């Protein structure tokens, strides 16, 4: 599937690559200011409603690519303004981050009530599950 329509104009391939990487990093359109600042270029220069539209276009395109199915061993790929995007990776990462944000936001004072324990070592079986050292354990 190819996405190259945006009401604000065109998006250079470099900005498109940076945009979907930033979306995978932040994962929520409520953090659009941070996403746009990380991307820079035409995405940062666009108004906020156009940035949110671009975020929605990316996720909708990924959903359509997954729904369409493909026989590609890499999974469904989306051509996002010339940048290849693994649709499953983007959708699963955004879903993870949105669920985490929902859990953190349910606390009155998330900083004191929700701690990230970085000193815990991951279990030996964690590598087999795809976890690595950058993951951390969360407790309440």
N, C-alpha and C positions, 0 to 999 in steps of 0.2 A: 504494500500500500504506500502511496506517495502523498505527502502533505507539503504543500507549498503555498497555501492560501492563508493570508492574514490580513485583516482589514486595515492594518496600519502600514502595510507595504510588504517588502520582502525582507527576509532574514538571511544574512550571509551564513555560509556553512560553518564557519568558525564560531559565530554567535550561537547557531543552532546546537552545535556540539556542546558548547559551554552551558547553554540553557538546560538541556536535558540532564547534564551532569549535576547542575545546581539543583534541579528538581529532585533528582535522586538523593542529593545531600540534605535538602531541607524538607521536601515532601508535602508541603502544605501551602495553599495559596494565600493564607494569612501572613506568611513570611515572604510575600512577593518583593518587598523592599530589599531584603537580603539576597534573594535570588537574582534580582535585577542588578544589584551592586556587584555581585560576583561575576555576572555575565558581561556587563559593560556594553559598549557599542550601541547598536540600534535598539536592543531590548531595554537597556537602561534609559535611553532617550524617549522611549514610548510612554504615553500616559498609563497610569495604573490600570485602568479598565482594559486597555489593549494588552498589557502584560498578563492580566488574569485570563483574558481571552486566549492568549498563546498557551498558557498553562492548561486550560480546558481543552484546547485543540490537540495538544500533545497527549493528554490522557484519553480523550475520545478516540484518537487515532490508534493508540495502543490497544484499547478495548476492541475496536473493529478489527485490527490485525489478529488479535487472539481469537476473536469470534470466527473470523474467516478461515482459520486453520491453514496450515501449510505442511508440506512434507519436508521442509528444510530441517536438517538435523540440528541446526543452531536454534530452532524455534522461530516463531513469527518475527519478522523484521519489518520495521517501519522506516520509510525514507522520509525523514523530518528535515525538510529544506536542504536535501543533499547529504545529510548526516545519517548513517545507519544506526537505528535504535533497536535494541532487543526489547520488544514489547513486554514480555513476561517479567523481565528484570525491573523495568520502570514501574509497572503496576504493583508488583509484590513489594518493592521497596517503599513506594508511596503509601501503600496500605499499612505496612509495618509502622512507618513514622506517624501516620495519622492515628493509629490505635495507641501508640505510645503517648502522643500529645493528648489524646482524650483521657488516658489514665492519669497523666500528670495534672491536667487541668481540673480534675475532680477534687483536688485538695485545696484547702483554704490558703495554706502557705506551703507550696510545693517544694521550696528549697529546704526547709527544715523537716518536712514530712516524707520526702522522697529522696533517698540517698543513692548515689552510685558508688558501689564498693569496688574500687579499682584494684585493691590489694589481693583479691581472690584470684587464684590461678584457675583457668578453665580445666575441666576434667579431661582425662586422656582420651575419652571417646568423643570429645567435642570436634576434633579435626574431621572425623568421619561424617559429622553432621553439617560440615561447612562453616563451623564457627572458627574464628581465629582470635588472635590476641587483642584485636581492636574492639571486640565485643566485651561488654561488661555486665555484671550481675546487678539487678535492681531489687531493692527491698523496700518495704514500707515499715 
